Structure formats: C-alpha cells, structure tokens
Amino acid sequence: MNNTLLDTPVPSTPPGSETHPGTLLVGLDLGTNTTCLMAAPQGCIRARTRELIPTVVGYVSEDVLPGVIPGDARVLIGAAALRQRLNAAPVRPLRAGVIQDLPAARIFARHIRDRLPSGSLEVRAVIGVPAGSDLAARESARAAVLGVFDKVIFVPEPFLAALGFRDESRLGYSGYRDPVLSSLYIDIGAGSTDVCLLQGHYPTIDEQLSEPFAGDRVDEMILGSVLAAYPDCGLTLDRVRDIKEKHSFVLADDAATPAVATVMVGGKARRLDVTAQVGAACEALLQKVFAMACELITRADSRIVGDLLRSIIVTGGGSLIKGFGIGLQTKLLEEGFENVRVQVLGDNYKDYVALGALKAAGQAKDRHWQNPIG
Amino acid sequence: MTPTSADTRLLWNEIVRWTFEACILRREGEEAKVGELLCGRLPALIQTWSRGCQQSPEACKQQLRALFARAQESVEVGYIQRRLIVEEVCSRLGRPNNAPGSDLRGPAREEGKSAPAGVHLRRRIPLDDVPGMLDALAEAEGETFAESVLPIRSSIAPHMADFTERPAAQVALTA
C-alpha cells in the first residue's frame, strides 16, 4: 500500500485553533469492505498510525471445539474473521457504506479503538460517510461509535478524499499540479458509485452524483447471469467476488483473460467459463460511470473544463477492473471530449479519505466536535 | 373573459400560496426558483386576479403589499420558531447547536434525480477553509434535522391560512 501517505504532512492546529494536550486525532474511512484508519497526536504533523482492516465481524459457532480458534475467542474481527469464515459466521456491519448491523458495528468500532495507541486523554475522530448518507445513517454511525470515541465529526467522503489527495507541502512547487483545482473524481465502491467535480472548493450538491450501482451490483449481475446459464452450479456471491477480482475486465479485445470459475457440484470440481457474464456486468458498470461523468462534465465551469478533462481520477475497488480507465477514456473521446486523460488510483482511495479525515481533525475547532452520547 | 368570484377566490389563494413559497425559497437561497415565481407565475396570476376582483387598482396593490409583507414576516417567524425548537432538541441530544443558515441545502430536492440525498453544501467553500467547511456541514445537518423535526412549510401553513379566502358558506359557519 501507499506508505508515502504516512509521510504526508497533516496540516493541523492553524492559528486560532484550540489545542488539547494528550488528545489523539483519528481519521477514519469506515468502508463496506475495508476500513482505513489513520491517527496522530494533536499537533503532530504526520500520521503515526495507519491500518487497513477488513470490515467484518465473525461470530464463532457454538459447536467449534476448544483450541480451534486462537485464544478460543468467540468473536473475530477483520482479517481473523475472514481466515476463520468456516468456523465463524462473517457479518458485514455496513452495506453501501451505511451501518446495517449496529451490534456488529459497535464491536468493530471497539476493535478500531483497541488498535489505537493507548495513553491518550481523549480520542477525537473525523469519520467519512457516503455523500448520500441521510440523517438516519448518520445517527446509526453515531450510535456505533458511542463510548468508543470521545468526540466525532462526520464528513462526506468526497470532501475528505479531496483534502487527502492534495499535498499542501508541494503547493508552492512549480511542477506540482494541484489536483483539486480542476478534477473529476469517480469513486466506485461496493454499494455506490460517486462522482464529483473538484473546482477548488468543496463540491456542492450540483457538483455530485451518486448511483447505487457499483461493485455489489456487478456481483449480483454476474451471479444472476451465471445461474441462468448454469442453474445447478451452486455459485455463491462470495465466490463471484473472488472470480471478479481475478477476471473482471472491460475492452474484451485486449484486456480479457478467460474467466473460468471452479465450483463444487456434488463434491466434484466443475469448471465454468463465465467470461461473457463477467464482461457484460463490468461493461454495464462502465456505461453507468460514463453517463455520470458526461453529466457532470457538462455542469463544469467552461473555463476549467479543458483542465478537468485531463484530470479524471477513478478510485475505489471498481477502478481495479482491467481496462476500466482506458475504457472510460475511450468512451469519453468517442463522445467528442478532447484531450481526455483518465488516471486510475485503485484502492488507495481509502488512504486519501482517512488522510483527509485526519487533516480535517487537525483543523477542526472545539465547536465542530460532537459528543456521540446516546 | 372576466373571472367569476369563485375564480378570483381561487386565484387569490394561488397568489397567497406562491408568495409564501417564494419567501421560503428565498430563505433557502433558491434564487433561480424565486425568480421563476416572481417573474413568471405570480405576475400572470396577479394580472388575472386584479381584472376580476372588483377592486380599484390601488386597493389591489395595497392588498398585495400587505400579503408580501406578512408572508415575509411569517416565514421569518417560522424559521425562528423552528430554530428554537431544534436548539432545544439538539441540546437534549448533546448535538452541536446547529442553527439553520441561509447558505444551506435543505433535504428537499426536486430535480437532479441522481444527486446524493445526504447533507450538502449550497455555497462554495474553498478547500483551504476546513473550519468553514465544517461549519457549513454542521449547519446543513442542523437544517436537515430541523426539517425532519418540523417541516418549514407545515409550521408556516397556519399563517398562510389567515390570508386565503374561503367560500362564503364556510366563512359564515366559521363566524
């Protein structure tokens, strides 16, 4: 992963800010699949802690014999839960970035707190929330961190990504192009695809689009079409995710490798060619992203649209589909946009959100912090 | 064709409704929509109403001025009442006291079907201004919360009812 982000200075405690010795600041991207955590003592200019944790809680089955699970734990979290998925029913506390299982979310949040350096008098966290999260979703997030963090602020993820993506220490350099002055940000997560215009300010509502069509929908499409072709294959969504991670593609001519799924039917391995199904679902996602990008480009300030087209940034798990960046670039060029350049950041998006959250935490004033009381 | 008295009553009630709506939209910063009402819908309604209301032009103007003044006042009072209620609720919940501001986005959004439904900024805040962004977000969240507690159009409805004309039979019964 991107260790250079740990070296990125975190602007904090600007003139007039309140400082509280012994306070630990946390930047948190609570993701549907993976959570990214960064932390630094208040006043420190660099993140001291950075962790990526699979957002999973596993409840160990009653019939698991002693000694099978390390420490005979009854609840496993993160990578440990994934490793023991046969013995511990895995639960994902979030769906589409929103908490759907509060007890699991609280266990997970407590685990995050345990990963932080001890000895702080107070822990304050800025937490990224999906751009479209409503009040109920925010209240659920508040409930999940009740008793875990002393104070919290919830900020839409696109804002934090913009903050995190900008390297303030290089703003004065002639060779540094400030990416937030004119960029189109596309985040393809598990539950939603979010697209926003960055034009030197935090995106307003007219500069953001969000559609509930992302990685999870692609998985469902693949599963549905594979089951239609091979009704008795016993394919599951988890298996589809594995297949997608290995074989997803757009632009079939030059990026596809045959997607062959090995499934067990009646105890026998069976190899299925699911290339067409995977390709069709990924193409549908590309088409959706293309349409969203076109809509926002037309809303951009005409004075900067040329720069913006040269700085289209695709992030999130969906951006890891083979050929996605080139595919999007090709479609935009075919649509008539000139000098388009699509840059794929991959999964580092989580780091940018968490880093942006840590930067925001460093500059927040006392009036911004909320007590997550019940 | 001259409107009948029933028509003029309906027309007047439409004028009242859209005048209040314009005041709310202005308070929410929806200037484009305010412009549409003030330059399009309302002048047409007023013209038709004034032709059939059997009042002198001066009396019509006076009636309209009174409506505009009262509508603005009622909307301001409605927002103040709502802010006080929300402040009380927020203090009990331990949330920051996020008083609604004029640069905020309320929860209702008629167009832009795929725009996110969450808490959003209305005005542009430079990326360097993190405290400003956090202030605006807190205010926007407060506004969204306030609207969920007490929708502004509901709280202003009784004021609007004072200005609408009812059928003669209904007025007699009420009297």
Interface residues (C-beta under 8 A of the other chain):
Chain A: P14 V129 P130 A131 G132 S133 D134 L135 A137 R138 I153 F154 V155 P156 F159 A162 L163 R166 V180 D194 G200 H201 Y202 P203 T204 I205 D206 Q208 L209 S210 E211 M292 E295 K359 A360 Q363 A364 K365 R367 H368 W369 Q370 N371 I373
Chain B: L93 G94 R95 P96 R105 P107 R109 G112 S114 A115 P116 A117 G118 V119 H120 L121 R122 R123 R124 I125 P126 L127 V130 P131 M133 L134 D135 L137 A138 E141 T144 F145 S148
